[in-house]
Amino acid sequence: MRKTIAIDMDNVIADIETNWINLYENEFGVRVKKEDLLGKPEDDAFPDPAAARSLLYKPGFFRFAPVMNGAQEALKELQKDFDIYIVSAAMEFPTSLFEKYEWLNEHFPFISWKNIIFCGDKSVIDTDFLIDDHLKNLDFCKGMPVLFTAGHNIHVTRHTRVNNWTEAVALLKAEKEASENPLLTSTNGAVKTV
Amino acid sequence: MRKTIAIDMDNVIADIETNWINLYENEFGVRVKKEDLLGKPEDDAFPDPAAARSLLYKPGFFRFAPVMNGAQEALKELQKDFDIYIVSAAMEFPTSLFEKYEWLNEHFPFISWKNIIFCGDKSVIDTDFLIDDHLKNLDFCKGMPVLFTAGHNIHVTRHTRVNNWTEAVALLKAEKEASENPLLTSTNGAVKTV
């Protein structure tokens, strides 16, 4: 049976950090550097956190976010061996629901609507793997948690980490091989690249 | 630990049958009786199935559906003992995403956004119970399937059936008691009320 992967949207396949920095500069005239986001809760990295957060509720914020580098090729590659579900905590920003649906349709047309899940709490999603940038999701997932590097999570050490989509594909392929060949050891925990 | 219930929207907490019949009459001048829907795939029950199906894509179809009789009181009651998730296959009708969110906010304001899930395929949703009117969901759920009676499913016999929200609350309460007292037998399969 094919294994299943739940893949988060924001900061995993959608480059929300870059989008947020650009929009903050457009609206408030201050350009925050990517380095300034390292190790801080996302909105706290901006000079005015409340103003930064208000941008998340503006029409278009999610619709026009750039695609994360390598995500399209990676998901196409993983789809050969896994059933992929896009799982986004979109319910926190209800105006984003249709924007996120349209964004996926534009950039990931090879993902069926049957494999898209917009939710709040991800703890009832049961897949073999979850690739996500947030501990609030990874800590409670039912499968193997895979931490996708984002500025805010660089100090986290308690999950297997991937820094980009090349590493993510390599990890998942190694996990597949290990599960098919019991003589190989799972890479779970062995490929931390912090 | 509190057990979890996934609850479908259409034909379970939202009275889609009544809504569909009313809108079909408004648009096409023919009133279909509720009895005409019995035992048939939903759209096939209308004189022009394609025309009936086209109504599902019209703005407002889901937003203004009536609430299923007794659903609000039942969910409030169940919430005392269970963690409730609304799980709707909304992704098939993407324009319904925000309508369904607003509908829930209006009629079920006591359900947090954290407990709302809009998806396509429900097979990766892992809750202890699933209350749904469709076999395509119930047959693949990870918990105990509970068939909520709708016109199209009246001939189904392979899941525990509830005909209304009074029966659903009674079943879930009995299940809770049985799980807390091993001397009682689970009602699973014993309360078929077809």
Interface residues (C-beta under 8 A of the other chain):
Chain A: T4 A6 Y85 A90 M91 E92 P94 T95 L97 F98 Y101 E102 S112 W113 K114 N115 I116 I117 F118 C119 G120 D121 V124 I125 D126 T127 K142
Chain B: T4 A6 Y85 M91 E92 P94 T95 L97 F98 Y101 E102 S112 W113 K114 N115 I116 I117 F118 C119 G120 D121 V124 I125 D126 T127 K142
